[in-house]
Amino acid sequence: MKLVIAIVHAEDAGALVDALTDKEYRVTRLHSTGGFLKQSNASVLVGVEEAQVDDVLAVIRETCHARQQFINPMPPIMEPGEFYMPYPVEVSFGGATVFVIDVARYERL
């Protein structure tokens, strides 16, 4: 038994849960916030047999896509009279970060 933990962008989470439940996987979605951009994301938990892990990963790859976004960097701490001109920086976000963990014991009550 394996536990697949996928941390995905909030825009992709609903479609991912729908795609997994369409394939009859049991899914738990937890709302969370990312540390880098402080944006909403979701942690999707799926308990599967080892033979099903590749199928779950394929669904995640099909559903969750990386995006580009421009952000304004935080201004540095400056001395009075200094001038700071922030230029937007393009960053990549979204996609999925996936962990596959061995499960020592599983019970459905």
Secondary structure, DSSP 8 states (H G I E B T S, - for coil): -EEEEEEEEHHHHHHHHHHHHHTT--EEEEEEE-SSS--EEEEEEEEE-GGGHHHHHHHHHHH--EEEEEE--------TT-------EEEEEESEEEEEEE-S-----
